[in-house]
Amino acid sequence: MSPPQPVTVALVDDYDIVLKGLAHMFDHYRDRVVVAEIDANAGLSDRTDIVMYDSFAQPESDLSELSALVRNPRAGRVVMYTWNFQPDLISAALDQGVSGYLSKTLPARDLVAALESVHAGEIVVSDPPKRAGSAPGLDWPGRREGITDRESEILALITQGKSNAEVAALTYLSPNTVKSYIRSVYGKIGAESRTQAVLWGVGHGFTPDHHRIDSWLGGP
């Protein structure tokens, strides 16, 4: 009897460093999960068992991208990979046809098991995490400068031109919490104004490459 084939997984996000960190989480599980990297400027030609949509600096409240991924015939199933577990977000994603809503706090072994369950036809929703750091092995812009995962996401949104109110709405954080994160990240990068922070972000990998998701949505 031949061994079961590993699950093929494609990773979707606008930030190379985020995807590479996620891909490395599966290094010790290549007999069970094979990562099909998505080139920033080309789509995937082969059908993939599961597409993982990483929520980093993405508008989770805008479900159009999730819906398009679910409809894509090259995507067997779609899962959301996130740390935002508001009940309305979960319900809306499941209503769009998403097969998994998985926490960024899951260690690699649990993430692999969850993906295998999704591939087997189950709908998998992680338990809402108590706010903790991302799983070991994940990466994000600015991590080597001491910027936390949440600070990085907020700086990425600022670099995209989002206002504090927009950042709060997109991250489901309170305005005061957003301001606290901004003050913290400003101190770490030596910025004294929003303009300085944006310029620092542009020069340090916080600018998204929208070609990555566009390739899955039928764009160039």
DRENKOLPA-370222 format. One record per residue (C-alpha): residue in one letter; chain; x, y negated, z negated. Coordinates in nm, 4 decimals, m for minus. Each point is the difference from the previous one (the first is absolute). Layout:
BEGIN
- a_A_X_Y_Z .
...
//
This chain:
BEGIN
- m_A_0.0000_0.0000_0.0000 .
- s_A_0.1484_m0.3324_0.1068 .
- p_A_0.0350_m0.2735_m0.2630 .
- p_A_m0.2530_m0.2853_0.0088 .
- q_A_0.0911_m0.2964_0.2149 .
- p_A_0.0897_m0.3201_m0.1874 .
- v_A_m0.2436_m0.2890_0.0071 .
- t_A_0.1029_m0.2720_0.2443 .
- v_A_m0.0344_m0.3479_m0.1471 .
- a_A_0.0305_m0.3393_0.1699 .
- l_A_0.0682_m0.3085_m0.2107 .
- v_A_m0.1622_m0.3326_0.0856 .
- d_A_0.1126_m0.3318_m0.1438 .
- d_A_0.1486_m0.3255_0.1283 .
- y_A_0.3230_0.0270_m0.2024 .
- d_A_0.2814_0.2360_0.0999 .
- i_A_0.1540_0.0114_m0.3467 .
- v_A_m0.3325_0.1040_m0.1543 .
- l_A_m0.0443_0.2814_0.2524 .
- k_A_0.3541_0.1277_m0.0377 .
- g_A_m0.0357_0.0194_m0.3774 .
- l_A_m0.3273_0.1904_0.0358 .
- a_A_0.1506_0.2360_0.2572 .
- h_A_0.2869_0.0875_m0.2338 .
- m_A_m0.2479_0.1122_m0.2655 .
- f_A_m0.0547_0.3102_0.2122 .
- d_A_0.3692_0.0884_0.0405 .
- h_A_m0.0249_0.3016_m0.2330 .
- y_A_m0.3312_0.1179_0.1462 .
- r_A_0.0801_0.0285_0.3696 .
- d_A_m0.1326_0.3557_0.0053 .
- r_A_m0.3415_m0.1422_m0.0943 .
- v_A_m0.0093_m0.3544_0.1446 .
- v_A_0.1647_m0.1289_0.3178 .
- v_A_0.0092_m0.3777_0.0427 .
- a_A_m0.0576_m0.1287_0.3521 .
- e_A_0.1597_m0.3437_m0.0127 .
- i_A_m0.1804_m0.2735_0.1921 .
- d_A_0.2274_m0.2242_0.2034 .
- a_A_m0.0828_m0.3661_m0.0458 .
- n_A_m0.0544_m0.0502_0.3717 .
- a_A_m0.1439_0.3319_0.1177 .
- g_A_m0.2933_0.2133_m0.0986 .
- l_A_0.0047_0.3668_m0.0811 .
- s_A_m0.0808_0.2166_0.3008 .
- d_A_m0.0774_0.3232_m0.1855 .
- r_A_m0.2942_0.0696_m0.2269 .
- t_A_0.0849_m0.0272_m0.3693 .
- d_A_m0.1719_0.1896_m0.2810 .
- i_A_m0.0134_m0.2964_m0.2387 .
- v_A_0.0589_m0.3723_0.0348 .
- m_A_0.1026_m0.1714_m0.3252 .
- y_A_m0.0942_m0.3670_m0.0057 .
- d_A_0.2274_m0.1743_m0.2484 .
- s_A_m0.1773_m0.2977_m0.1538 .
- f_A_0.3133_m0.2114_m0.0635 .
- a_A_m0.0871_m0.3629_0.0857 .
- q_A_m0.2991_0.1169_0.2036 .
- p_A_m0.3561_m0.1349_m0.0327 .
- e_A_m0.1640_0.2990_m0.1680 .
- s_A_m0.3326_m0.1806_m0.0061 .
- d_A_0.0078_m0.0150_0.3837 .
- l_A_m0.0976_0.3518_0.1026 .
- s_A_0.0235_m0.0510_0.3761 .
- e_A_0.3483_0.1512_0.0195 .
- l_A_m0.1004_0.3023_m0.2083 .
- s_A_m0.3059_0.0520_0.2165 .
- a_A_0.2096_m0.0167_0.3171 .
- l_A_0.2473_0.2518_m0.1380 .
- v_A_m0.2819_0.2391_m0.0910 .
- r_A_m0.1349_m0.0247_0.3561 .
- n_A_0.3418_0.0543_0.1582 .
- p_A_0.0005_0.3470_0.1595 .
- r_A_0.3712_0.0395_m0.0792 .
- a_A_m0.0705_m0.0214_m0.3741 .
- g_A_m0.1369_0.3214_m0.1466 .
- r_A_m0.0821_m0.1622_m0.3337 .
- v_A_0.0762_m0.3364_m0.1599 .
- v_A_0.0997_m0.0703_m0.3589 .
- m_A_0.0454_m0.3286_m0.1824 .
- y_A_0.3190_m0.0296_m0.2073 .
- t_A_m0.0408_m0.2761_m0.2573 .
- w_A_0.0083_m0.1171_m0.3595 .
- n_A_m0.3345_m0.1853_0.0243 .
- f_A_m0.2803_0.2174_m0.1356 .
- q_A_m0.2980_m0.2324_m0.0241 .
- p_A_m0.3129_0.2172_0.0410 .
- d_A_m0.1358_m0.2120_0.2852 .
- l_A_0.3243_0.0421_0.1957 .
- i_A_m0.0074_0.3764_m0.0460 .
- s_A_m0.3657_0.0241_0.1033 .
- a_A_0.0508_m0.2214_0.3034 .
- a_A_0.3036_0.2001_0.1167 .
- l_A_m0.1842_0.3308_m0.0404 .
- d_A_m0.2984_m0.1442_0.1876 .
- q_A_0.2358_m0.0723_0.2907 .
- g_A_0.0935_0.3675_0.0151 .
- v_A_0.3274_m0.0034_m0.1925 .
- s_A_0.0847_0.3471_m0.1345 .
- g_A_0.2273_m0.1048_m0.2846 .
- y_A_0.0552_m0.2942_m0.2334 .
- l_A_0.3373_0.0686_m0.1577 .
- s_A_0.1906_m0.1842_m0.2715 .
- k_A_0.3487_m0.1397_0.0480 .
- t_A_0.0812_0.1236_m0.3492 .
- l_A_m0.0246_0.3670_0.1049 .
- p_A_0.3312_0.1868_m0.0200 .
- a_A_0.1088_0.1695_0.3218 .
- r_A_m0.1203_0.3485_m0.0978 .
- d_A_m0.3513_m0.1284_m0.0750 .
- l_A_m0.0101_m0.2115_0.3151 .
- v_A_0.0963_0.3024_0.2116 .
- a_A_m0.2682_0.2122_m0.1675 .
- a_A_m0.2599_m0.2724_0.0607 .
- l_A_0.0915_m0.0216_0.3692 .
- e_A_m0.0264_0.3785_0.0342 .
- s_A_m0.3470_m0.0140_m0.1573 .
- v_A_m0.1055_m0.2722_0.2431 .
- h_A_0.1328_0.2061_0.2894 .
- a_A_m0.2063_0.2957_m0.1259 .
- g_A_m0.3146_m0.2103_0.0292 .
- e_A_m0.0411_m0.1379_m0.3505 .
- i_A_m0.0760_m0.3615_m0.0888 .
- v_A_0.2650_m0.0981_m0.2541 .
- v_A_m0.0179_m0.3083_m0.2226 .
- s_A_0.2754_m0.0474_m0.2579 .
- d_A_m0.0905_m0.0817_m0.3567 .
- p_A_0.0141_m0.3786_m0.0476 .
- p_A_0.3536_m0.0613_m0.1238 .
- k_A_0.0903_m0.1931_m0.3062 .
- r_A_0.2171_m0.2763_0.1373 .
- a_A_0.3453_0.1469_0.0226 .
- g_A_0.2909_m0.0278_0.2343 .
- s_A_m0.0151_0.1579_0.3432 .
- a_A_0.1111_0.3596_0.0324 .
- p_A_0.3780_0.0561_m0.0010 .
- g_A_0.1474_m0.0206_0.3488 .
- l_A_m0.2310_m0.2650_0.1418 .
- d_A_0.1567_m0.3172_0.1330 .
- w_A_m0.1126_m0.3535_0.0787 .
- p_A_0.1517_m0.3297_0.1163 .
- g_A_0.2110_m0.1659_m0.2705 .
- r_A_0.0325_0.3026_m0.2274 .
- r_A_0.3791_m0.0292_m0.0006 .
- e_A_m0.0339_m0.3614_m0.1164 .
- g_A_m0.1978_0.1168_m0.3035 .
- i_A_m0.3423_m0.0830_0.1416 .
- t_A_m0.2728_0.2382_m0.1167 .
- d_A_m0.2435_0.1725_0.2340 .
- r_A_m0.2847_m0.2346_m0.0898 .
- e_A_0.2191_m0.3112_0.0238 .
- s_A_0.1178_0.1209_0.3396 .
- e_A_m0.3526_0.0411_0.1314 .
- i_A_m0.0952_m0.3482_m0.1200 .
- l_A_0.3109_m0.1576_0.1543 .
- a_A_m0.0764_0.1851_0.3254 .
- l_A_m0.3497_m0.1480_0.0048 .
- i_A_0.1397_m0.3465_m0.0725 .
- t_A_0.2482_0.0458_0.2846 .
- q_A_m0.2980_0.0841_0.2223 .
- g_A_m0.1416_m0.3422_m0.0887 .
- k_A_m0.2662_0.1081_m0.2475 .
- s_A_m0.1147_m0.2450_m0.2703 .
- n_A_m0.0104_0.0968_m0.3680 .
- a_A_m0.3766_0.0475_0.0254 .
- e_A_0.0409_0.2261_0.3028 .
- v_A_0.2733_0.1995_m0.1751 .
- a_A_m0.2265_0.0477_m0.3017 .
- a_A_m0.2873_0.1177_0.2203 .
- l_A_0.2173_0.2404_0.1993 .
- t_A_0.1714_0.1546_m0.3027 .
- y_A_m0.3036_m0.0030_m0.2310 .
- l_A_0.2041_m0.1852_m0.2604 .
- s_A_m0.1125_m0.3047_m0.1947 .
- p_A_0.1322_m0.3403_0.1129 .
- n_A_0.1915_m0.0348_m0.3269 .
- t_A_0.1630_0.3401_0.0490 .
- v_A_0.1014_m0.0975_0.3529 .
- k_A_0.1509_m0.3238_m0.1297 .
- s_A_0.1936_0.1969_m0.2625 .
- y_A_0.1431_0.2329_0.2645 .
- i_A_0.0907_m0.2970_0.2200 .
- r_A_0.1855_m0.1747_m0.2840 .
- s_A_0.1888_0.3198_m0.0723 .
- v_A_0.1033_0.0619_0.3589 .
- y_A_0.0969_m0.3662_0.0495 .
- g_A_0.2381_0.0345_m0.2933 .
- k_A_0.1565_0.3136_0.1471 .
- i_A_0.0615_m0.1499_0.3446 .
- g_A_0.0899_m0.3507_m0.1187 .
- a_A_m0.2922_m0.1687_0.1753 .
- e_A_m0.1422_m0.3279_m0.1270 .
- s_A_m0.2791_m0.0373_0.2557 .
- r_A_m0.2273_0.2095_0.2173 .
- t_A_0.1917_m0.1076_0.3100 .
- q_A_0.3255_0.1255_m0.1498 .
- a_A_m0.1683_0.3277_m0.0937 .
- v_A_m0.1354_0.0488_0.3529 .
- l_A_0.3396_m0.0729_0.1547 .
- w_A_0.1608_0.2473_m0.2390 .
- g_A_m0.2648_0.2575_0.0888 .
- v_A_0.0516_m0.0456_0.3732 .
- g_A_0.3730_0.0530_m0.0452 .
- h_A_m0.0343_0.3080_m0.2215 .
- g_A_m0.2372_0.2360_0.1767 .
- f_A_m0.3384_m0.1332_m0.1109 .
- t_A_m0.1274_m0.0727_0.3513 .
- p_A_m0.2358_0.2738_0.1233 .
- d_A_0.0330_0.1773_0.3326 .
- h_A_m0.3585_0.0258_0.1190 .
- h_A_0.0975_0.2121_0.3000 .
- r_A_0.0044_0.3003_m0.2308 .
- i_A_m0.3708_m0.0068_m0.0805 .
- d_A_m0.0928_m0.1456_0.3375 .
- s_A_0.1356_0.3145_0.1656 .
- w_A_m0.2618_0.2018_m0.1870 .
- l_A_m0.2777_m0.2467_0.0695 .
- g_A_0.0560_0.0089_0.3744 .
- g_A_0.2208_m0.3098_0.0193 .
- p_A_0.3265_m0.0409_0.1912 .
//
